[in-house]
Amino acid sequence: MSRAKPTSGFDRSRALLTRLGWDFTSERLPDFIEQGVRDQLTLGAFLETLAETSFREEKRVKMWLKHSRLPVGKTLESFDFLFNRSVEREKIEMLATCEFARRRETILLLGPPGTGKTHLATAIGVKAVENGINTLFIDADDLIDWMRRMKDPALQGPPRRLRYLSVQLLIIDELGFLALDRRDAHRLFQLVNFRYERSSTIITSNKSISEWPAMLAGDEALAAAILDRLLHHCHVVQSDGASYRLRQIEHQLKLQTGKARVVNDDAAD
């Protein structure tokens, strides 16, 4: 997705900070400037404060991103809202303020494969890390495997030892590609029940709400109990439309076809 070139001194400053790898500072530059004005800092004092704070925060953000297991390169800025018009940009930007995490609310990202659900969940996760919110990203199958190793995942051992229970924001990706048996569905309930109103969870799924009972071993009562807790304080984002991955494959095929035609034309000449 093409980006507009910086048009002001402020934009150029943010662009320079980004090129230097200070993404957090670039994002928060307006806040730093506002604080400097409130504190009536001289230019030298402002730059010194900016450098000290930025160095400390950039180091923290990079370390937290590494520990979060978030996929690299999926940011809010790189999401193509023009391609997927079913996603409300204003709603995503509101969620990216991470107020939902402070309120211990849930986000459900639902839609067909390839429509940007993982990208959006990751982008919000990155914003959460930048806002000082401890975050963990995990594939749904890996999460179920982790819980299978625990006799009682919601009760055994101190919660701090089980990151998927204690982390402030848990992102569960691709729930629903494989149907769960009754035991796994119950494990998921234990997890959701433990985190309910204690912390925030983001779930991406290719299953609509009406399909969750079938996904959860056909147990309608258990599905209702899980959904009751997830939907109580929840933001539902529907991501429909064509697949990004299929579009990229089609684009690559067109490029390859175009190159082949050029080679054939040159050979004919």
Backbone as CSV, one residue per row, in Angstrom:
resi,resn,N_x,N_y,N_z,CA_x,CA_y,CA_z,C_x,C_y,C_z
1,MET,0.841,-1.176,0.000,0.000,0.000,0.000,0.883,1.235,0.000
2,SER,0.686,2.125,-0.908,1.516,3.307,-1.030,1.220,4.275,0.103
3,ARG,2.252,4.992,0.551,2.093,5.955,1.623,2.451,7.344,1.129
4,ALA,1.739,8.330,1.664,2.011,9.703,1.271,3.371,10.132,1.821
5,LYS,4.082,10.947,1.068,5.369,11.443,1.510,5.163,12.498,2.593
6,PRO,6.090,12.588,3.561,5.974,13.596,4.599,5.873,14.983,4.001
7,THR,4.921,15.791,4.466,4.677,17.102,3.863,5.010,18.245,4.800
8,SER,5.353,17.994,6.048,5.659,19.049,7.001,6.892,18.670,7.792
9,GLY,7.426,19.690,8.541,8.574,19.413,9.375,8.284,18.348,10.399
10,PHE,7.057,18.359,10.959,6.654,17.349,11.937,6.632,15.973,11.298
11,ASP,6.050,15.867,10.103,6.004,14.581,9.405,7.405,14.082,9.089
12,ARG,8.284,15.002,8.686,9.658,14.601,8.357,10.389,14.106,9.596
13,SER,10.111,14.729,10.740,10.744,14.287,11.989,10.311,12.870,12.339
14,ARG,9.015,12.599,12.193,8.512,11.259,12.488,9.081,10.238,11.502
15,ALA,9.178,10.636,10.231,9.722,9.728,9.225,11.190,9.419,9.515
16,LEU,11.935,10.423,9.959,13.347,10.223,10.292,13.487,9.289,11.482
17,LEU,12.658,9.477,12.499,12.707,8.601,13.668,12.401,7.155,13.276
18,THR,11.452,6.983,12.369,11.113,5.640,11.899,12.285,5.007,11.168
19,ARG,12.962,5.792,10.311,14.128,5.267,9.586,15.252,4.889,10.538
20,LEU,15.343,5.598,11.654,16.372,5.298,12.651,16.020,4.075,13.497
21,GLY,14.801,3.548,13.283,14.374,2.381,14.049,13.686,2.729,15.356
22,TRP,13.375,4.008,15.559,12.701,4.455,16.779,11.208,4.572,16.501
23,ASP,10.584,3.435,16.261,9.164,3.423,15.913,8.286,3.932,17.048
24,PHE,8.622,3.527,18.275,7.832,3.962,19.424,7.889,5.476,19.572
25,THR,9.087,6.053,19.427,9.246,7.495,19.559,8.504,8.226,18.459
26,SER,8.566,7.704,17.240,7.840,8.305,16.129,6.343,8.312,16.393
27,GLU,5.836,7.200,16.911,4.397,7.079,17.196,3.970,8.040,18.300
28,ARG,4.830,8.190,19.314,4.465,8.989,20.482,5.001,10.421,20.441
29,LEU,5.579,10.845,19.332,6.166,12.179,19.256,5.184,13.286,19.645
30,PRO,3.919,13.249,19.190,2.980,14.303,19.607,2.826,14.372,21.129
31,ASP,2.814,13.201,21.795,2.683,13.188,23.256,3.913,13.792,23.925
32,PHE,5.097,13.450,23.388,6.329,14.005,23.944,6.348,15.528,23.811
33,ILE,5.944,16.022,22.649,5.940,17.470,22.412,4.943,18.158,23.340
34,GLU,3.756,17.564,23.482,2.733,18.141,24.361,3.217,18.204,25.801
35,GLN,3.892,17.126,26.254,4.426,17.111,27.616,5.518,18.151,27.779
36,GLY,6.359,18.310,26.769,7.420,19.308,26.826,6.881,20.722,26.918
37,VAL,5.793,20.985,26.196,5.169,22.308,26.249,4.567,22.546,27.631
38,ARG,3.885,21.525,28.180,3.288,21.669,29.514,4.346,21.939,30.577
39,ASP,5.500,21.251,30.433,6.587,21.415,31.415,7.462,22.628,31.118
40,GLN,7.151,23.315,30.008,7.905,24.514,29.612,9.407,24.229,29.518
41,LEU,9.740,23.121,28.870,11.134,22.725,28.718,11.818,23.563,27.646
42,THR,13.102,23.854,27.887,13.898,24.469,26.830,14.144,23.421,25.748
43,LEU,14.619,23.859,24.584,14.870,22.915,23.495,15.875,21.856,23.926
44,GLY,16.940,22.279,24.597,17.950,21.327,25.039,17.400,20.321,26.031
45,ALA,16.613,20.807,27.003,16.031,19.915,28.001,15.034,18.953,27.357
46,PHE,14.281,19.462,26.378,13.312,18.607,25.682,14.021,17.477,24.932
47,LEU,15.090,17.817,24.197,15.822,16.812,23.438,16.470,15.783,24.362
48,GLU,16.976,16.243,25.506,17.594,15.324,26.463,16.547,14.364,27.033
49,THR,15.393,14.904,27.403,14.315,14.068,27.935,13.812,13.095,26.878
50,LEU,13.680,13.599,25.646,13.213,12.757,24.539,14.171,11.593,24.306
51,ALA,15.480,11.889,24.291,16.473,10.855,24.026,16.478,9.802,25.136
52,GLU,16.447,10.248,26.407,16.486,9.310,27.527,15.244,8.426,27.556
53,THR,14.086,9.050,27.415,12.831,8.294,27.453,12.726,7.352,26.264
54,SER,13.112,7.857,25.092,13.011,7.053,23.877,13.910,5.834,23.940
55,PHE,15.144,6.020,24.405,16.079,4.895,24.485,15.536,3.817,25.414
56,ARG,15.027,4.245,26.561,14.513,3.298,27.541,13.279,2.555,27.000
57,GLU,12.359,3.305,26.395,11.131,2.705,25.896,11.363,1.844,24.656
58,GLU,12.241,2.278,23.772,12.540,1.474,22.585,13.130,0.129,22.991
59,LYS,13.998,0.151,23.987,14.604,-1.092,24.475,13.540,-2.006,25.068
60,ARG,12.636,-1.419,25.875,11.567,-2.218,26.476,10.640,-2.793,25.417
61,VAL,10.229,-1.977,24.450,9.291,-2.431,23.425,9.888,-3.584,22.625
62,LYS,11.149,-3.461,22.239,11.789,-4.520,21.459,11.871,-5.826,22.250
63,MET,12.172,-5.733,23.542,12.260,-6.932,24.374,10.873,-7.559,24.545
64,TRP,9.872,-6.727,24.802,8.518,-7.242,24.994,7.959,-7.843,23.705
65,LEU,8.257,-7.235,22.579,7.797,-7.790,21.299,8.402,-9.167,21.067
66,LYS,9.660,-9.322,21.417,10.324,-10.613,21.254,9.654,-11.678,22.119
67,HIS,9.342,-11.331,23.354,8.729,-12.286,24.277,7.249,-12.523,23.967
68,SER,6.627,-11.621,23.239,5.197,-11.746,22.940,4.899,-12.811,21.889
69,ARG,5.904,-13.178,21.092,5.737,-14.138,19.997,4.855,-13.597,18.868
70,LEU,4.669,-12.286,18.833,3.874,-11.679,17.764,4.594,-11.821,16.424
71,PRO,3.885,-12.154,15.348,4.508,-12.197,14.023,5.113,-10.842,13.667
72,VAL,6.220,-10.865,12.966,6.934,-9.638,12.626,6.347,-9.020,11.357
73,GLY,6.267,-7.693,11.350,5.910,-6.973,10.134,4.436,-6.705,9.912
74,LYS,3.581,-7.178,10.824,2.142,-6.958,10.661,1.718,-5.810,11.568
75,THR,1.698,-4.601,11.026,1.356,-3.421,11.799,0.068,-2.805,11.276
76,LEU,-0.480,-1.907,12.065,-1.703,-1.217,11.648,-1.437,-0.371,10.411
77,GLU,-0.244,0.204,10.348,0.104,1.069,9.219,0.221,0.291,7.910
78,SER,0.545,-0.999,7.986,0.727,-1.788,6.766,-0.534,-2.546,6.353
79,PHE,-1.619,-2.407,7.125,-2.863,-3.084,6.757,-3.560,-2.315,5.636
80,ASP,-4.021,-3.044,4.615,-4.640,-2.419,3.444,-6.152,-2.327,3.640
81,PHE,-6.592,-1.219,4.213,-8.019,-1.021,4.436,-8.770,-0.802,3.123
82,LEU,-8.072,-0.376,2.081,-8.736,-0.167,0.788,-9.100,-1.496,0.138
83,PHE,-8.279,-2.518,0.368,-8.575,-3.835,-0.212,-9.715,-4.507,0.533
84,ASN,-9.659,-4.468,1.863,-10.718,-5.089,2.663,-11.604,-3.991,3.247
85,ARG,-12.616,-3.610,2.501,-13.492,-2.512,2.916,-14.530,-2.947,3.950
86,SER,-14.597,-4.243,4.259,-15.558,-4.698,5.263,-15.098,-4.342,6.675
87,VAL,-13.819,-4.050,6.831,-13.275,-3.705,8.141,-13.391,-2.202,8.362
88,GLU,-14.006,-1.813,9.469,-14.167,-0.400,9.791,-12.859,0.154,10.359
89,ARG,-12.230,1.031,9.587,-10.943,1.575,10.010,-11.056,2.317,11.346
90,GLU,-12.128,3.092,11.504,-12.302,3.863,12.738,-12.394,2.941,13.956
91,LYS,-13.069,1.811,13.795,-13.212,0.873,14.906,-11.868,0.255,15.271
92,ILE,-11.083,-0.114,14.255,-9.765,-0.701,14.514,-8.847,0.310,15.178
93,GLU,-8.887,1.549,14.715,-8.046,2.585,15.326,-8.465,2.854,16.762
94,MET,-9.760,2.739,17.041,-10.236,2.887,18.415,-9.710,1.746,19.280
95,LEU,-9.770,0.516,18.758,-9.263,-0.632,19.504,-7.751,-0.533,19.710
96,ALA,-7.061,0.083,18.741,-5.604,0.210,18.823,-5.159,1.165,19.922
97,THR,-6.087,1.931,20.495,-5.733,2.747,21.663,-5.534,1.866,22.898
98,CYS,-6.032,0.611,22.809,-5.870,-0.403,23.852,-6.670,-0.110,25.117
99,GLU,-7.664,0.746,24.992,-8.552,0.982,26.125,-9.308,-0.297,26.483
100,PHE,-9.581,-1.137,25.477,-10.274,-2.402,25.721,-9.482,-3.287,26.685
101,ALA,-8.148,-3.255,26.553,-7.306,-4.079,27.421,-7.308,-3.543,28.848
102,ARG,-7.326,-2.236,28.977,-7.386,-1.649,30.323,-8.717,-1.973,30.988
103,ARG,-9.756,-2.145,30.168,-11.078,-2.488,30.716,-11.285,-4.009,30.790
104,ARG,-10.273,-4.762,30.377,-10.318,-6.232,30.418,-11.446,-6.779,29.538
105,GLU,-11.545,-6.231,28.342,-12.560,-6.652,27.392,-11.975,-7.613,26.360
106,THR,-12.859,-8.148,25.528,-12.488,-9.164,24.547,-12.697,-8.630,23.136
107,ILE,-11.899,-9.144,22.196,-12.099,-8.860,20.771,-12.230,-10.183,20.034
108,LEU,-13.269,-10.317,19.228,-13.414,-11.459,18.326,-13.265,-10.959,16.897
109,LEU,-12.300,-11.506,16.179,-12.072,-11.197,14.766,-12.527,-12.401,13.953
110,LEU,-13.626,-12.238,13.237,-14.251,-13.363,12.547,-14.282,-13.129,11.043
111,GLY,-14.138,-14.213,10.269,-14.205,-14.097,8.819,-13.468,-15.218,8.118
112,PRO,-13.626,-15.293,6.798,-12.981,-16.357,6.018,-11.454,-16.271,6.097
113,PRO,-10.759,-17.348,5.741,-9.290,-17.321,5.725,-8.755,-16.278,4.755
114,GLY,-7.634,-15.674,5.133,-6.936,-14.772,4.228,-7.461,-13.364,4.168
115,THR,-8.369,-12.983,5.075,-8.968,-11.647,4.996,-8.355,-10.654,5.979
116,GLY,-7.257,-11.018,6.606,-6.525,-10.055,7.432,-6.783,-10.124,8.920
117,LYS,-7.423,-11.188,9.391,-7.733,-11.287,10.824,-6.457,-11.356,11.669
118,THR,-5.530,-12.214,11.263,-4.279,-12.347,12.005,-3.486,-11.049,11.967
119,HIS,-3.478,-10.396,10.806,-2.768,-9.124,10.662,-3.320,-8.096,11.651
120,LEU,-4.645,-7.982,11.711,-5.260,-7.002,12.606,-5.009,-7.347,14.068
121,ALA,-5.126,-8.620,14.423,-4.880,-9.032,15.802,-3.435,-8.733,16.203
122,THR,-2.514,-9.017,15.285,-1.100,-8.748,15.555,-0.849,-7.256,15.698
123,ALA,-1.435,-6.462,14.807,-1.244,-5.010,14.843,-1.738,-4.425,16.160
124,ILE,-2.890,-4.897,16.632,-3.401,-4.430,17.918,-2.480,-4.898,19.038
125,GLY,-1.941,-6.109,18.908,-0.983,-6.612,19.891,0.269,-5.759,19.971
126,VAL,0.754,-5.311,18.830,1.928,-4.432,18.801,1.627,-3.129,19.535
127,LYS,0.445,-2.566,19.275,0.050,-1.337,19.962,-0.041,-1.573,21.474
128,ALA,-0.522,-2.759,21.857,-0.624,-3.077,23.280,0.757,-3.090,23.934
129,VAL,1.717,-3.720,23.270,3.088,-3.754,23.794,3.627,-2.336,23.938
130,GLU,3.394,-1.507,22.922,3.864,-0.125,22.969,3.225,0.633,24.120
131,ASN,2.011,0.229,24.504,1.303,0.879,25.602,1.595,0.241,26.959
132,GLY,2.593,-0.634,27.001,2.999,-1.228,28.272,2.129,-2.366,28.745
133,ILE,1.426,-3.023,27.810,0.539,-4.135,28.147,1.226,-5.443,27.777
134,ASN,1.441,-6.301,28.762,2.099,-7.587,28.549,1.233,-8.457,27.642
135,THR,1.800,-8.946,26.533,1.021,-9.601,25.484,1.648,-10.924,25.081
136,LEU,0.788,-11.891,24.746,1.246,-13.190,24.248,0.389,-13.590,23.054
137,PHE,1.048,-13.936,21.951,0.377,-14.407,20.736,0.632,-15.902,20.605
138,ILE,-0.434,-16.679,20.386,-0.259,-18.120,20.259,-1.287,-18.701,19.297
139,ASP,-0.846,-19.636,18.486,-1.752,-20.358,17.603,-2.680,-21.237,18.443
140,ALA,-3.941,-21.336,18.027,-4.934,-22.074,18.810,-4.516,-23.531,19.037
141,ASP,-3.974,-24.170,18.015,-3.559,-25.572,18.166,-2.430,-25.714,19.180
142,ASP,-1.481,-24.764,19.161,-0.391,-24.798,20.139,-0.929,-24.571,21.549
143,LEU,-1.908,-23.674,21.679,-2.498,-23.408,22.987,-3.168,-24.659,23.544
144,ILE,-3.947,-25.338,22.720,-4.609,-26.562,23.163,-3.572,-27.598,23.579
145,ASP,-2.490,-27.684,22.812,-1.423,-28.630,23.147,-0.798,-28.295,24.497
146,TRP,-0.579,-26.991,24.752,-0.051,-26.569,26.049,-0.977,-27.014,27.166
147,MET,-2.286,-26.780,26.976,-3.245,-27.089,28.035,-3.393,-28.587,28.264
148,ARG,-3.186,-29.371,27.212,-3.263,-30.830,27.372,-2.206,-31.342,28.337
149,ARG,-1.105,-30.606,28.440,-0.016,-31.038,29.312,-0.290,-30.752,30.776
150,MET,-1.340,-30.004,31.024,-1.703,-29.661,32.390,-2.909,-30.482,32.825
151,LYS,-2.839,-31.047,34.013,-3.968,-31.829,34.511,-5.200,-30.957,34.679
152,ASP,-4.978,-29.739,35.198,-6.068,-28.778,35.367,-5.495,-27.403,35.061
153,PRO,-5.540,-26.958,33.794,-4.837,-25.749,33.373,-5.278,-24.484,34.076
154,ALA,-6.475,-24.462,34.640,-6.930,-23.245,35.292,-6.614,-23.219,36.786
155,LEU,-6.132,-24.353,37.337,-5.927,-24.424,38.769,-4.522,-24.865,39.171
156,GLN,-3.856,-25.638,38.347,-2.578,-26.232,38.748,-1.457,-25.208,38.756
157,GLY,-0.802,-25.060,39.901,0.375,-24.217,39.995,0.023,-22.745,40.034
158,PRO,0.980,-21.897,40.446,0.763,-20.452,40.470,0.457,-19.936,39.068
159,PRO,-0.561,-19.084,38.909,-0.912,-18.575,37.580,0.250,-17.905,36.861
160,ARG,1.203,-17.320,37.614,2.303,-16.616,36.961,3.160,-17.567,36.126
161,ARG,3.092,-18.862,36.416,3.886,-19.835,35.667,3.222,-20.207,34.344
162,LEU,1.954,-19.884,34.212,1.212,-20.202,33.004,0.892,-18.900,32.290
163,ARG,1.734,-18.523,31.349,1.601,-17.210,30.727,0.251,-17.016,30.082
164,TYR,-0.303,-18.087,29.486,-1.564,-17.923,28.780,-2.723,-17.644,29.736
165,LEU,-2.516,-17.864,31.029,-3.523,-17.508,32.023,-3.294,-16.110,32.579
166,SER,-2.042,-15.777,32.846,-1.737,-14.560,33.601,-1.439,-13.338,32.742
167,VAL,-1.124,-13.523,31.453,-0.733,-12.400,30.612,-1.895,-11.416,30.475
168,GLN,-1.574,-10.124,30.398,-2.621,-9.103,30.326,-3.456,-9.219,29.047
169,LEU,-2.796,-9.496,27.927,-3.507,-9.656,26.652,-3.055,-10.951,25.991
170,LEU,-3.987,-11.858,25.824,-3.720,-13.125,25.141,-4.380,-13.086,23.763
171,ILE,-3.594,-13.361,22.720,-4.116,-13.404,21.355,-4.096,-14.855,20.897
172,ILE,-5.275,-15.424,20.668,-5.410,-16.807,20.198,-5.753,-16.764,18.720
173,ASP,-4.867,-17.286,17.901,-5.022,-17.167,16.456,-5.542,-18.457,15.828
174,GLU,-6.468,-18.295,14.888,-6.973,-19.401,14.054,-7.719,-20.472,14.846
175,LEU,-8.584,-20.032,15.739,-9.437,-20.989,16.430,-10.534,-21.452,15.474
176,GLY,-10.662,-22.761,15.290,-11.743,-23.272,14.461,-11.324,-24.042,13.232
177,PHE,-10.044,-23.998,12.877,-9.617,-24.769,11.708,-9.741,-26.264,11.972
178,LEU,-9.523,-26.640,13.231,-9.716,-28.040,13.627,-10.778,-28.094,14.717
179,ALA,-11.744,-28.997,14.549,-12.778,-29.153,15.569,-12.148,-29.722,16.841
180,LEU,-12.651,-29.293,17.986,-12.131,-29.762,19.267,-12.969,-30.924,19.786
181,ASP,-12.310,-31.876,20.457,-13.093,-32.919,21.112,-13.612,-32.350,22.433
182,ARG,-14.389,-33.163,23.151,-15.051,-32.656,24.359,-14.047,-32.211,25.425
183,ARG,-12.956,-32.958,25.574,-11.957,-32.587,26.578,-11.276,-31.261,26.226
184,ASP,-10.912,-31.108,24.948,-10.265,-29.868,24.532,-11.221,-28.681,24.644
185,ALA,-12.482,-28.918,24.310,-13.478,-27.849,24.441,-13.618,-27.429,25.902
186,HIS,-13.575,-28.398,26.794,-13.659,-28.082,28.225,-12.413,-27.332,28.683
187,ARG,-11.252,-27.685,28.143,-10.026,-26.962,28.480,-10.139,-25.493,28.050
188,LEU,-10.708,-25.280,26.861,-10.897,-23.914,26.384,-11.840,-23.153,27.315
189,PHE,-12.891,-23.815,27.764,-13.814,-23.172,28.709,-13.086,-22.768,29.986
190,GLN,-12.234,-23.662,30.508,-11.482,-23.342,31.723,-10.627,-22.097,31.523
191,LEU,-10.001,-22.007,30.364,-9.163,-20.851,30.065,-9.999,-19.577,30.007
192,VAL,-11.079,-19.618,29.236,-11.938,-18.434,29.076,-12.532,-18.037,30.425
193,ASN,-12.956,-19.012,31.194,-13.568,-18.741,32.495,-12.560,-18.117,33.458
194,PHE,-11.305,-18.610,33.424,-10.275,-18.073,34.313,-9.952,-16.622,33.964
195,ARG,-9.880,-16.307,32.657,-9.482,-14.975,32.227,-10.654,-13.975,32.237
196,TYR,-11.853,-14.475,32.343,-13.049,-13.625,32.282,-12.996,-12.521,33.346
197,GLU,-13.036,-11.262,32.866,-13.007,-10.055,33.695,-11.723,-9.919,34.515
198,ARG,-10.730,-10.765,34.244,-9.406,-10.618,34.869,-8.427,-9.966,33.902
199,SER,-8.573,-10.292,32.616,-7.625,-9.827,31.607,-8.310,-9.863,30.242
200,SER,-7.593,-9.442,29.215,-8.181,-9.330,27.879,-7.721,-10.451,26.964
201,THR,-8.603,-10.802,26.019,-8.302,-11.860,25.055,-8.769,-11.430,23.672
202,ILE,-7.933,-11.689,22.677,-8.314,-11.517,21.273,-8.321,-12.900,20.634
203,ILE,-9.395,-13.225,19.935,-9.502,-14.510,19.250,-9.808,-14.263,17.778
204,THR,-9.043,-14.890,16.893,-9.381,-14.876,15.469,-9.941,-16.251,15.106
205,SER,-10.980,-16.239,14.283,-11.607,-17.507,13.911,-12.280,-17.392,12.558
206,ASN,-12.253,-18.495,11.816,-12.960,-18.549,10.536,-14.394,-19.045,10.714
207,LYS,-14.804,-19.237,11.943,-16.150,-19.714,12.239,-17.024,-18.566,12.741
208,SER,-18.240,-18.486,12.222,-19.194,-17.511,12.739,-19.678,-17.972,14.109
209,ILE,-20.311,-17.071,14.845,-20.792,-17.406,16.188,-21.716,-18.618,16.153
210,SER,-22.566,-18.695,15.131,-23.528,-19.794,15.047,-22.855,-21.149,14.822
211,GLU,-21.594,-21.128,14.345,-20.876,-22.375,14.071,-20.040,-22.858,15.261
212,TRP,-19.988,-22.084,16.332,-19.139,-22.456,17.455,-19.582,-23.746,18.150
213,PRO,-20.870,-24.018,18.322,-21.232,-25.300,18.952,-20.654,-26.505,18.218
214,ALA,-20.722,-26.500,16.887,-20.160,-27.610,16.117,-18.648,-27.686,16.305
215,MET,-17.982,-26.513,16.381,-16.536,-26.469,16.580,-16.155,-27.023,17.957
216,LEU,-17.059,-26.848,18.937,-16.777,-27.249,20.323,-17.435,-28.586,20.635
217,ALA,-17.107,-29.578,19.829,-17.534,-30.971,20.048,-19.040,-31.136,20.029
218,GLY,-19.739,-30.192,19.403,-21.184,-30.291,19.320,-21.892,-30.063,20.639
219,ASP,-21.170,-29.539,21.623,-21.744,-29.330,22.957,-22.318,-27.912,23.024
220,GLU,-23.609,-27.781,22.811,-24.246,-26.466,22.774,-24.211,-25.765,24.129
221,ALA,-24.351,-26.515,25.201,-24.320,-25.917,26.535,-22.939,-25.330,26.835
222,LEU,-21.878,-26.077,26.488,-20.517,-25.597,26.718,-20.215,-24.401,25.822
223,ALA,-20.652,-24.463,24.556,-20.453,-23.342,23.640,-21.155,-22.095,24.168
224,ALA,-22.361,-22.269,24.686,-23.103,-21.131,25.235,-22.373,-20.530,26.432
225,ALA,-21.787,-21.387,27.282,-21.062,-20.908,28.452,-19.812,-20.126,28.042
226,ILE,-19.098,-20.630,27.029,-17.895,-19.934,26.538,-18.271,-18.603,25.909
227,LEU,-19.270,-18.620,25.029,-19.678,-17.400,24.335,-20.269,-16.380,25.292
228,ASP,-20.949,-16.849,26.314,-21.521,-15.936,27.301,-20.429,-15.091,27.949
229,ARG,-19.297,-15.708,28.259,-18.193,-14.986,28.887,-17.427,-14.143,27.885
230,LEU,-17.231,-14.666,26.679,-16.495,-13.909,25.667,-17.261,-12.679,25.203
231,LEU,-18.566,-12.813,25.023,-19.368,-11.742,24.433,-19.856,-10.708,25.439
232,HIS,-19.661,-10.972,26.729,-20.176,-10.056,27.746,-19.570,-8.666,27.616
233,HIS,-18.253,-8.608,27.479,-17.561,-7.329,27.265,-16.731,-7.492,25.989
234,CYS,-17.368,-7.394,24.847,-16.708,-7.829,23.612,-16.880,-6.838,22.470
235,HIS,-15.839,-6.759,21.643,-15.882,-6.022,20.378,-15.758,-7.063,19.260
236,VAL,-16.783,-7.180,18.435,-16.768,-8.146,17.334,-16.398,-7.419,16.049
237,VAL,-15.367,-7.911,15.372,-14.923,-7.342,14.098,-15.103,-8.401,13.023
238,GLN,-15.909,-8.087,12.024,-16.134,-9.010,10.915,-15.223,-8.634,9.757
239,SER,-14.435,-9.581,9.291,-13.503,-9.346,8.182,-13.865,-10.276,7.036
240,ASP,-14.561,-9.727,6.050,-15.017,-10.525,4.914,-14.255,-10.132,3.652
241,GLY,-14.733,-10.627,2.521,-14.127,-10.249,1.249,-13.145,-11.271,0.720
242,ALA,-12.397,-10.844,-0.299,-11.431,-11.727,-0.963,-10.206,-11.954,-0.085
243,SER,-9.456,-12.987,-0.428,-8.269,-13.352,0.334,-7.057,-12.536,-0.103
244,TYR,-6.320,-11.981,0.889,-5.074,-11.276,0.583,-4.070,-12.223,-0.068
245,ARG,-3.976,-13.423,0.464,-2.976,-14.368,-0.042,-3.273,-14.760,-1.487
246,LEU,-4.555,-14.981,-1.787,-4.913,-15.311,-3.169,-4.610,-14.141,-4.094
247,ARG,-4.838,-12.918,-3.611,-4.523,-11.751,-4.427,-3.029,-11.680,-4.725
248,GLN,-2.205,-11.971,-3.700,-0.761,-11.935,-3.903,-0.314,-13.007,-4.890
249,ILE,-0.922,-14.206,-4.785,-0.587,-15.287,-5.722,-0.976,-14.905,-7.139
250,GLU,-2.170,-14.331,-7.289,-2.621,-13.901,-8.618,-1.698,-12.834,-9.185
251,HIS,-1.259,-11.912,-8.327,-0.348,-10.858,-8.775,0.983,-11.443,-9.242
252,GLN,1.504,-12.416,-8.476,2.767,-13.052,-8.854,2.633,-13.819,-10.166
253,LEU,1.491,-14.494,-10.335,1.260,-15.230,-11.581,1.205,-14.285,-12.776
254,LYS,0.582,-13.129,-12.601,0.516,-12.144,-13.676,1.910,-11.635,-14.031
255,LEU,2.723,-11.397,-12.994,4.089,-10.939,-13.248,4.889,-11.992,-13.997
256,GLN,4.743,-13.259,-13.567,5.463,-14.345,-14.234,4.995,-14.514,-15.669
257,THR,3.676,-14.385,-15.880,3.137,-14.491,-17.238,3.657,-13.365,-18.112
258,GLY,3.717,-12.156,-17.527,4.230,-11.014,-18.284,5.684,-11.189,-18.653
259,LYS,6.503,-11.701,-17.719,7.920,-11.931,-18.005,8.086,-12.997,-19.090
260,ALA,7.259,-14.047,-19.011,7.349,-15.119,-20.006,7.020,-14.588,-21.391
261,ARG,6.036,-13.708,-21.482,5.667,-13.134,-22.772,6.796,-12.288,-23.342
262,VAL,7.455,-11.518,-22.442,8.572,-10.689,-22.904,9.701,-11.561,-23.446
263,VAL,10.018,-12.648,-22.719,11.079,-13.557,-23.171,10.723,-14.187,-24.505
264,ASN,9.474,-14.606,-24.667,9.030,-15.238,-25.927,9.079,-14.238,-27.083
265,ASP,8.697,-12.989,-26.801,8.743,-11.962,-27.841,10.179,-11.676,-28.262
266,ASP,11.087,-11.627,-27.255,12.493,-11.383,-27.569,13.050,-12.549,-28.403
267,ALA,12.654,-13.773,-28.034,13.148,-14.938,-28.763,12.634,-14.937,-30.208
268,ALA,11.395,-14.495,-30.367,10.824,-14.442,-31.706,11.538,-13.419,-32.578
269,ASP,11.956,-12.312,-31.958,12.686,-11.285,-32.723,14.073,-11.773,-33.134
